[in-house]
Amino acid sequence: MRSLVWQNPSPDLVLLNDQIHVWRANLDLAPQQIEKLAIILSEDEKLRANRFRFAKHRRRFIAARAILRELLAGYLQTSAEQISFTYNPQGKPELASSFNNIDLQFNISHSEDLALYSFNYQQQIGIDLEYLRENVDYASIAKRFFCDTEFQLISSCIAEKQQQRFYQLWTAKEAYLKAIGKGLGGGLETSEIKLDQEDNIYLHSISNKPETASDWSLYNFIPETNFVATIALSGKEKTLVAINHI
């Protein structure tokens, strides 16, 4: 997995064409901060927030969406409240065309109190973040939803590494599905992940079409203790810049 050096944002921070910016944000915010952030949400986002049964999930949603708006506002040089989204049939958010004359692509993922945001120009991008949960029967899930070679990648690890290997593969598959706008409904079995000689993951095949797999780049990393994340990017590899949201 990649080792990232997380930096604080600087006033001269600019997203270059050959870069991916990945932001890391804490969603465990004080009630006063949540109230302030909720103001910049759209009416439909506020309605979605109110549908959450538990207060902690509602707070996380508000924080995650408001921070997304703030980050997008910085790249687009506009106000966070003004930003408008469209959604594909699977619910993936995209910038409304009237706000995106620079072809900014983004994706978001959050797990527990941590959120990750990825941005780049032109190329499709997806990101998935997962907390390493101890009560998940990952071996059974892998045997059911992963291909045989992927299951062997997990079972061949020493016991202490199997859980992390499972989440490496899971986040890679989901990041790819998010990048193409499918989500888990697109089927975990439609992509096959392998490891190179340096133990880095890569997309080996997509629905038995190996010629398309090489058109994708995967970035697998540990954003924080007990978390695993992967970014999937269409086209050639770019430089990954890791930034803390403060």
ABEGO torsion letter per residue (X at the ends): XBBBBBBBBBAABBBBAABBBBBBBBABBBAAAAAAAAAABBAAAAAAAAABABAAAAAAAAAAAAAAAAAAAAAAGBBAAABBBBBBAAGBBBBBAAABAAGBBBBBBBBEABBBBBBBBGBBBBBBBBBBBAABBAAAAAAAABBAAAAAAAAABBAAAAAAAAAAAAAAAAAAAAAAGAEAAAEAAABBBBBBAAGBBBBABBGGBAAAAAABBBBBBBABBGBBBBBBBBEBBBBBBBBBBX
